[in-house]
Amino acid sequence: MLIDTHCHLNTIIKNEFDAPLPENFSELIQPYLDEARLHQVKHIINVGTSLIESINCVLLAKTFKNIWATLGTHPNDLTTDWKSDIVAYKKILQSTDKERIVGIGEIGLDYHYPDFDKQRQYDGFRAQIEVALEHDLPVVIHTRDAADETLHVIEEYKQDNIRGIIHCFSENAAFAKHARELGFLLGIGGPLTYPKNQYLRDIFIETPLESIVLETDAPFLPPQYMRGKKNTPAQIAYIGQFLADLKGVSLEEVARITTQNAVNLFRI
Ligand SMILES: [Zn+2]
């Protein structure tokens, strides 16, 4: 059994961001779930990026028993009104929907694009970590061009037993080591297969399977052989095999350990 620990099913079935799901969402999703099941991908963690997308994630998780939701606002999606997102997340976590919510994310810091508001990102990141801690949930962290600051924030919550995933890991070996020391798992998917990413392959050869979870970030970041196409959760099987070959172990071993890591973290 495999688990896609990071996917955006909402975005697979609709082209617009921050819009509600289409009425026939069940029909549209089903083929992707069937394809995933055919490739042994039994659970999918569908990750929120904004309030609207988080609500979409909850709706999908309530409709399909093998889809689980996370709630969170991505650093690039924090608006001036971000505090009202937090109020809404807290409210959802007080409802019966909370059974389908297994994490807070994706949250973090992204200093890549110009004109970002550093203070807002920092405050939004910390506020959402605190929601996770209050509800004993793991965090799904997005970090880009903000490595030191991200580790610094995680460090701040070390005593509170913060736990989670560094999603789409693309930092250096020192960051990988530090994150693992903080108990974090490293999420890896399509980028592991890209020719330019030898440094990532080197890091994942050295990283024990006990610290790794598999993710697609679908519809984004497809493996190299299908670049330019829409990524899907079924590709976890390809990523798992790629990682197994890289580490000289069997797919069964990769599946067993990385799935256990995900089950333990998300408690599904
Ligand atoms: Zn993502």
Boltz pocket constraint, residues with backbone or C-beta under 6 A from the ligand:
constraints:
  - pocket:
      binder: B
      contacts: [[A, 6], [A, 7], [A, 8], [A, 47], [A, 106], [A, 217]]
      max_distance: 6.0
